[in-house]
Amino acid sequence: MAGTDEDAVATGDDDALYVLTAVLLTPAKFPSVLGDDYPEACAALDLAPLADGYGLVLGQDGEGARWTVVIDDVSLVAVAIASWDCGMEHELSPDERTVVAALPGWPLEVAVSAPGVPAPHDPPAELTEQPPLSPPDTTAWGPAQRRLGADEIALQWATWREQIDEGEFAPTEGTEATEGTEGTSGDSEDSQGEGEKEGKDQKAVNRAAIRRVLAEARSYMDTPPPLGRVRSSFATSEARTLRADGPGWSLVARTDDIAFVLLDDEPGEVLPVGRGPELPGLLEALDKMAVRPS
């Protein structure tokens, strides 16, 4: 959201900052592209993981340089974000006493710029005491892109859900389900038979991966993970949207429905998990321990 003169706050060198956007960095809501949990996201900005969290105000100074102003007035930023999401104008002008740090650069992609100032660029090195922040690389599949994919599924749940054929669900416990009878052998294996075999092999790999993810998520009941590793947000009056992350995986689910799993090891793949006998209890347990927005 483009800033105006009224949306200016002070950076560390007393230059005005023209506010472009703002995000929350709290245990219940943080830019997941920065990490699998709240402490990891804070570490990406070299911030201590305070229990109440922070607000991040992203903007440009009068020379066009990118700055991220970290404030400890979380409610101020939350109100501004809520107003902007509703299409309303809202002035975001934090009191200087709430400023924790003025960091060079932006940790996230920002698609807008302040009017009447030079194009966004990093501040000159002589004005900063640290390298400028920059968004994680999402051009290749990896943890950051996997988490962004999970974010998208959570936001567009209905769209993803309606694409799922019930036959695509992987079993979540017990022995491996049969995939039908094997093709008969002959003098040579035709291309269709080879394709079917490769498909069955991939399904077996996916089933094993899903069982591993569910087992790791279940282990959170015995060994609580870092704060923010499991989050719960409003979905409907009867259900919650759950988000859980772990080493190399992300899980998105509705407490009254199915789950989707994304893996670092499976670029671009979204694996659906049917409810079956195991998933409902796991989702209920995760929801009870999850961090929720206040």
C-alpha positions in Angstrom: 0.0 0.0 0.0 1.6 3.2 -1.1 2.4 5.7 1.6 1.7 9.5 1.8 3.3 12.3 3.6 1.0 11.5 6.6 2.3 7.9 6.6 5.9 8.9 7.4 7.8 7.6 10.4 11.4 8.1 11.4 14.2 5.8 10.6 17.4 5.5 12.6 19.0 8.4 10.8 15.9 10.7 11.3 14.9 10.5 7.6 11.2 10.2 6.9 10.0 6.7 5.9 7.2 6.5 3.5 5.2 3.5 4.5 4.4 1.0 1.7 3.1 -2.0 3.7 3.3 -3.7 7.1 3.2 -7.3 8.4 3.0 -9.0 11.7 5.8 -11.0 13.2 4.2 -12.8 16.1 4.0 -16.5 17.2 0.5 -16.9 15.7 1.1 -14.9 12.5 4.4 -14.4 10.8 5.7 -14.4 7.2 6.2 -18.1 6.8 8.6 -17.6 3.9 11.1 -16.6 6.6 11.0 -19.8 8.6 9.2 -22.9 9.8 8.4 -21.3 13.1 8.4 -18.0 14.9 12.0 -18.1 16.4 13.4 -19.0 13.0 11.5 -16.1 11.3 12.9 -13.8 14.0 16.4 -15.1 13.5 16.2 -14.2 9.8 15.9 -10.5 11.0 18.4 -11.0 13.9 15.6 -10.3 16.4 14.9 -11.9 19.8 11.7 -14.0 19.7 9.7 -11.8 22.1 6.5 -13.4 23.3 4.3 -10.5 22.1 6.1 -10.2 18.8 6.6 -7.3 16.5 5.2 -5.2 13.7 7.3 -4.7 10.6 6.8 -1.5 8.7 8.3 -1.6 5.2 8.9 1.6 3.3 11.3 4.0 1.6 13.2 7.1 2.8 13.3 10.3 0.9 16.1 9.0 -1.3 14.2 5.9 -2.2 16.2 3.5 0.0 14.5 0.5 1.4 14.0 0.3 5.2 12.2 -2.1 7.5 11.2 -0.5 10.8 10.6 -2.9 13.6 8.2 -1.8 16.3 6.9 -3.4 19.4 3.3 -1.9 19.1 1.8 -5.0 17.5 -1.8 -3.8 17.9 -1.1 -0.6 16.0 0.2 -2.6 13.0 -2.7 -5.2 13.3 -5.3 -2.4 13.1 -3.6 -0.9 10.0 -3.4 -4.2 8.2 -7.1 -5.0 9.0 -8.1 -1.6 7.6 -6.1 -2.0 4.5 -7.5 -5.4 3.9 -11.0 -3.9 4.0 -10.0 -1.3 1.4 -9.9 1.6 3.9 -7.3 4.2 4.2 -5.4 4.1 7.5 -2.5 6.2 8.7 0.3 4.1 10.2 2.6 6.4 12.2 4.3 4.6 15.1 5.6 6.5 18.0 9.4 6.7 17.9 9.4 5.2 21.4 8.0 1.9 20.0 10.8 1.6 17.4 13.0 -1.4 18.2 15.2 -1.2 15.1 15.5 0.3 11.6 16.9 -2.4 9.4 18.2 -1.7 5.8 16.4 -3.5 3.0 13.2 -5.5 2.9 12.9 -9.1 4.0 9.8 -9.6 1.8 8.9 -8.8 -1.8 7.1 -5.4 -2.1 5.3 -4.7 -5.4 4.7 -1.0 -4.9 6.9 2.1 -4.4 6.4 5.5 -2.8 5.4 8.2 -5.3 7.7 11.1 -5.9 10.9 9.4 -4.7 13.6 7.4 -6.6 13.1 3.8 -7.4 13.6 1.4 -4.4 17.2 0.5 -3.7 19.3 -0.6 -0.8 20.7 2.2 1.5 24.4 3.2 1.0 26.7 0.9 2.9 28.1 3.8 4.9 24.6 4.4 6.4 24.2 0.9 7.7 25.9 -1.4 10.2 24.7 -4.6 8.6 24.0 -6.1 5.1 20.6 -5.1 3.8 17.7 -7.5 4.2 16.5 -9.3 1.0 13.6 -11.7 0.4 14.4 -15.4 0.4 15.1 -16.9 -3.0 11.9 -18.5 -4.3 13.0 -19.1 -7.9 13.8 -22.7 -7.2 11.8 -25.2 -5.1 13.0 -25.4 -1.5 11.8 -24.6 2.0 10.7 -21.0 1.3 8.8 -22.0 -1.8 7.3 -25.0 0.0 6.0 -22.7 2.8 4.6 -20.2 0.3 2.7 -23.1 -1.4 1.2 -24.1 1.9 0.2 -20.4 2.5 -1.6 -20.4 -0.9 -3.5 -23.6 -0.1 -4.6 -22.2 3.2 -5.9 -19.0 1.5 -7.5 -20.8 -1.4 -8.8 -23.9 0.4 -12.0 -24.3 -1.5 -10.3 -24.1 -4.8 -7.8 -26.8 -3.9 -10.3 -29.0 -2.2 -12.7 -29.2 -5.2 -9.8 -30.5 -7.4 -9.3 -33.6 -5.3 -10.6 -37.0 -6.4 -11.4 -39.2 -3.4 -9.4 -41.9 -5.1 -6.2 -39.8 -4.8 -6.1 -40.0 -1.0 -3.2 -41.9 0.4 -3.7 -44.3 3.3 -2.4 -42.8 6.5 -1.7 -45.9 8.6 -1.4 -49.6 8.5 0.0 -51.7 5.8 0.4 -50.4 2.3 -2.8 -50.5 0.2 -2.7 -52.6 -2.9 -2.8 -50.7 -6.2 -4.5 -53.5 -8.2 -3.1 -56.5 -9.9 0.3 -56.4 -11.5 0.5 -56.7 -15.3 1.4 -60.1 -16.7 4.9 -60.6 -17.8 5.8 -61.3 -21.4 8.7 -61.3 -23.7 9.0 -57.5 -23.2 7.3 -54.9 -21.1 5.3 -52.4 -23.1 5.5 -48.7 -22.4 2.1 -48.6 -20.7 3.2 -51.3 -18.3 6.4 -49.4 -17.6 4.4 -46.2 -16.9 2.0 -48.0 -14.6 5.0 -49.4 -12.7 6.6 -46.0 -12.3 3.3 -44.6 -11.1 2.9 -47.3 -8.5 6.5 -46.7 -7.3 5.8 -43.0 -6.9 2.6 -43.6 -5.0 4.5 -45.9 -2.7 7.1 -43.1 -2.1 4.3 -40.6 -1.5 2.6 -42.9 1.0 5.8 -43.4 2.9 6.5 -39.7 3.0 3.0 -38.9 4.2 3.3 -41.4 7.0 6.6 -39.9 8.0 5.1 -36.4 8.1 2.1 -37.5 10.2 4.4 -39.4 12.6 6.6 -36.2 13.0 3.5 -34.1 13.6 2.2 -36.6 16.1 5.5 -36.4 18.0 4.8 -32.8 18.7 2.3 -34.0 21.4 5.2 -35.5 23.3 7.9 -33.0 22.5 6.5 -29.5 21.9 8.0 -27.9 18.9 9.3 -24.3 18.7 6.7 -21.6 19.1 4.6 -21.1 15.9 5.5 -24.4 14.4 1.8 -25.3 14.8 -0.8 -22.5 14.2 -4.6 -22.5 14.1 -6.8 -19.8 12.5 -10.5 -19.3 11.9 -12.1 -21.3 9.0 -15.8 -21.6 9.6 -18.0 -21.5 12.7 -17.4 -25.3 13.1 -13.8 -25.7 11.9 -10.3 -24.3 12.1 -7.5 -24.1 9.5 -4.4 -25.8 10.8 -0.9 -25.2 9.7 2.0 -27.3 10.9 5.6 -27.3 9.6 8.6 -29.4 10.2 12.0 -30.2 8.7 11.3 -30.4 5.0 7.5 -30.5 5.2 4.4 -28.4 5.6 0.9 -29.6 6.4 -2.3 -27.6 5.8 -5.7 -29.0 7.0 -9.2 -28.2 8.1 -10.2 -29.7 11.4 -13.4 -31.0 9.8 -11.9 -32.2 6.5 -8.7 -33.5 4.9 -5.1 -32.3 4.8 -2.5 -31.5 2.2 1.2 -32.1 2.6 4.1 -30.4 0.7 7.7 -31.7 0.8 11.1 -30.2 0.0 11.9 -33.6 -1.6 8.9 -33.4 -4.0 9.1 -30.1 -5.9 5.7 -28.7 -6.7 3.8 -31.7 -5.5 0.7 -31.3 -3.3 -0.2 -34.6 -1.6 -3.8 -35.0 -0.3 -4.4 -37.0 2.9 -7.8 -38.4 3.5 -9.4 -38.3 6.9 -9.4 -42.1 7.5 -9.3 -43.3 11.1 -6.1 -41.5 12.1 -6.3 -37.9 10.8 -9.2 -36.5 12.8 -7.6 -37.3 16.1 -4.3 -35.9 15.0 -5.9 -32.7 13.8 -7.8 -32.3 17.1 -4.6 -32.8 19.1 -2.7 -30.3 17.0 -5.5 -27.7 17.3 -5.4 -28.0 21.0 -1.7 -27.2 21.2 -1.6 -24.7 18.3 -0.9 -20.9 18.7 -3.9 -18.8 17.9 -4.2 -15.2 16.9 -5.3 -13.1 19.9 
